[in-house]
Amino acid sequence: MLFLYIFALNLHSLKNFSAFLLLLGLFYSQNRANAQGMMRDREGNNYKTLAISNKVWTAENLSVSHYRNGNAIPEAKTAAEWERYGDSKTGCWCYYGFNASNGRKYGKLYNWYAVNDPRGLAPAGWHIPRDIEWLVFTDIPTKGDRPGIGMKSTSRWGDEKDNCSGTNDTGFDGLPGGSMGVDGFSGLGVIGHWWCSTESEVSFARIRSLACNSDDLWLQTSLKQCGNSVRCVKD
């Protein structure tokens, strides 16, 4: 900011005041590469977005209950219902712990069959990112040069004794929404998993993960019947 201060002191010598405003705008645009916008889904939910490397990402977890064509996505309200949908390879969603209050904080958890449904989980004009698209976050300078710490939100990670929140330098604002696994719910407050649209093998698909005990962005696989969070990228 020093050069701006010096520039301002000599402002009276400028022939065109707009030159100063242009310079000021360039300075702030370069230092706010993750400028926030907004995306609205067909159900009226609004999501903050971030612009990064010519791509626009949602900065909040998806929370739709209908596919792009308007068909309802089944909600699993019990572990038995979740298992039944998974066994039949039917897309579904649930709240962590089957508790709607968690949905207001962390969005919905979807199985991969919902992610991969041809009716479209992402709103029109958006898609679920492939595993390789997540690499854009590894190119942003963050504390310690670790992408995970710059992707984690500045709160809600860990507890008062073990606060492992991040710096959110990237603007991703990743939350530890946990997951729904074959043995039930786990990880709320300490881990976040996001589906990729990339299939790994017959029974698995890829996910990207942030964890309380790590400052990295992990590439892992998950059983397709598990429930994970979802982010979207503009087409």
C-alpha positions in Angstrom: 0.0 0.0 0.0 3.0 2.3 0.4 3.1 3.2 -3.3 -0.5 4.1 -3.2 0.1 6.5 -0.3 2.9 8.2 -2.2 0.8 8.3 -5.3 -2.0 9.9 -3.4 0.3 12.6 -1.9 1.1 13.7 -5.4 -2.4 13.5 -6.6 -2.6 17.2 -7.1 0.0 17.0 -9.8 -2.1 14.5 -11.8 -3.8 15.8 -14.9 -6.4 13.1 -14.8 -7.9 11.9 -11.5 -9.3 8.8 -13.2 -5.8 7.5 -13.6 -5.5 7.2 -9.8 -8.9 5.4 -9.6 -7.8 3.0 -12.4 -4.6 2.2 -10.6 -6.4 1.7 -7.3 -8.9 -0.6 -9.0 -6.1 -2.7 -10.5 -4.4 -3.0 -7.2 -7.4 -4.4 -5.4 -8.5 -6.6 -8.3 -5.1 -8.3 -8.2 -5.3 -8.8 -4.5 -8.8 -10.1 -4.5 -8.6 -12.9 -7.1 -11.3 -14.7 -5.1 -14.0 -12.1 -5.5 -17.3 -13.3 -4.2 -20.4 -13.6 -6.4 -23.7 -15.5 -6.0 -25.4 -18.5 -7.6 -29.1 -19.3 -7.1 -30.5 -22.8 -7.6 -34.0 -23.7 -8.9 -35.3 -24.1 -5.3 -34.3 -20.5 -4.4 -31.2 -21.4 -2.4 -28.4 -18.8 -2.7 -24.7 -19.8 -2.7 -21.7 -17.6 -2.4 -19.2 -18.2 -5.3 -15.5 -17.5 -5.9 -13.6 -16.8 -9.1 -10.3 -18.6 -9.5 -8.2 -19.1 -12.6 -11.0 -18.3 -15.0 -13.4 -20.7 -13.2 -16.3 -20.0 -10.9 -16.9 -22.3 -7.9 -19.6 -22.4 -5.3 -18.2 -21.4 -1.9 -20.9 -23.3 0.0 -22.0 -26.9 0.0 -24.9 -27.9 -2.3 -28.3 -28.2 -0.7 -30.8 -29.1 -3.5 -33.4 -31.7 -3.1 -34.4 -31.9 -6.8 -32.5 -32.8 -9.9 -32.0 -30.2 -12.7 -35.1 -31.4 -14.5 -37.3 -31.0 -11.5 -37.5 -34.6 -10.3 -37.3 -35.0 -6.5 -34.2 -36.6 -5.0 -35.3 -39.1 -2.3 -34.4 -38.1 1.2 -33.1 -40.9 3.5 -34.4 -40.3 7.0 -33.0 -43.5 8.6 -30.0 -45.7 8.2 -32.2 -48.4 6.7 -33.5 -46.1 4.0 -30.0 -44.9 3.2 -28.8 -48.4 2.8 -31.8 -49.4 0.7 -31.2 -46.5 -1.8 -27.5 -47.4 -2.0 -28.2 -51.1 -2.6 -30.5 -50.2 -5.5 -28.1 -47.7 -6.9 -30.6 -44.9 -6.4 -29.5 -41.3 -5.8 -30.5 -39.9 -2.5 -29.5 -37.4 0.1 -29.6 -36.9 3.9 -28.7 -34.5 6.6 -25.7 -35.4 8.8 -27.2 -37.4 11.7 -30.6 -37.0 10.0 -30.7 -33.7 11.7 -31.9 -30.7 9.6 -30.0 -28.2 11.7 -26.7 -29.7 10.4 -28.0 -29.1 6.9 -28.3 -25.4 7.6 -24.6 -25.3 8.5 -23.1 -27.9 6.2 -25.5 -28.6 3.3 -26.8 -32.0 2.3 -24.8 -35.3 2.0 -25.4 -37.1 -1.3 -24.5 -40.6 -2.5 -22.6 -40.9 -5.8 -25.6 -42.2 -7.6 -27.2 -38.7 -7.2 -24.0 -37.1 -8.3 -23.9 -39.2 -11.4 -27.6 -39.1 -12.3 -28.2 -38.0 -15.9 -31.0 -35.7 -14.7 -28.3 -33.5 -13.3 -27.5 -32.8 -9.6 -25.8 -29.4 -10.3 -28.0 -26.5 -11.3 -28.3 -25.6 -15.0 -25.0 -24.1 -16.2 -23.0 -25.8 -13.5 -21.3 -29.2 -13.0 -19.8 -31.4 -10.4 -16.0 -31.0 -10.7 -13.7 -33.8 -11.9 -10.8 -34.8 -9.7 -8.3 -32.9 -11.8 -10.3 -29.6 -11.6 -9.5 -29.4 -7.9 -5.8 -28.9 -8.6 -6.5 -25.2 -9.2 -6.4 -24.8 -5.4 -2.8 -26.1 -5.2 -1.6 -23.1 -7.3 -2.7 -20.4 -4.8 -0.1 -19.2 -2.3 -1.3 -20.0 1.2 0.3 -20.2 4.7 3.0 -22.8 4.7 2.3 -23.5 1.0 -0.3 -26.1 1.9 -3.5 -25.9 0.0 -5.6 -27.4 2.7 -5.1 -24.7 5.3 -6.1 -22.1 2.7 -9.2 -24.0 1.8 -10.5 -24.6 5.3 -12.9 -22.1 6.8 -11.7 -19.9 9.7 -14.1 -21.6 12.2 -16.0 -24.8 13.0 -12.9 -27.1 12.7 -12.1 -29.0 15.9 -13.2 -27.6 19.2 -12.0 -25.1 21.8 -9.1 -27.3 22.9 -8.1 -28.3 19.4 -8.9 -25.6 16.9 -7.7 -26.7 13.5 -9.5 -24.2 11.4 -7.8 -22.7 8.3 -7.1 -19.3 6.9 -9.5 -19.5 4.0 -7.0 -17.7 1.7 -8.6 -19.3 -1.3 -12.1 -18.3 -0.5 -13.3 -21.9 -0.7 -14.6 -21.8 2.9 -14.4 -25.6 3.3 -16.4 -26.9 6.2 -16.0 -30.2 8.2 -19.4 -31.6 7.2 -18.4 -35.2 7.8 -19.9 -38.1 5.8 -22.3 -41.0 5.9 -20.5 -44.2 5.5 -21.4 -47.9 5.5 -21.1 -47.9 9.3 -23.0 -44.6 9.9 -22.1 -41.0 10.3 -18.6 -39.8 11.2 -16.2 -36.9 10.9 -18.4 -33.9 11.7 -16.2 -31.0 12.8 -13.0 -32.8 11.8 -13.2 -33.7 8.2 -14.9 -32.7 4.9 -15.3 -34.9 1.9 -16.5 -33.6 -1.5 -17.5 -35.8 -4.4 -15.7 -35.7 -7.8 -17.6 -36.6 -10.9 -14.7 -39.0 -11.6 -15.4 -42.7 -11.3 -12.6 -44.8 -9.8 -13.8 -48.3 -10.4 -17.1 -50.2 -10.3 -17.9 -49.6 -6.7 -15.9 -46.5 -6.0 -15.6 -42.8 -7.1 -13.1 -40.2 -6.2 -13.4 -37.5 -3.5 -11.4 -34.6 -2.4 -10.9 -34.2 1.4 -9.8 -31.7 4.0 -9.0 -32.9 7.5 -8.4 -31.4 10.9 -5.0 -33.0 11.3 -3.7 -32.1 7.9 -3.0 -28.9 5.8 -3.2 -30.8 2.5 -6.0 -31.4 -0.1 -6.3 -35.1 -0.3 -7.4 -37.2 -3.3 -9.2 -40.4 -2.1 -11.9 -42.8 -3.1 -15.2 -43.5 -1.5 -17.8 -46.3 -1.9 -20.5 -44.9 -4.2 -23.2 -45.6 -1.6 -21.5 -43.3 1.0 -22.7 -39.7 1.5 -20.4 -36.8 1.0 -20.7 -33.0 0.4 -20.9 -31.5 -3.1 -19.5 -28.3 -4.7 -20.2 -27.0 -8.2 -18.2 -25.4 -11.0 -19.7 -23.1 -13.6 -19.6 -24.6 -17.1 
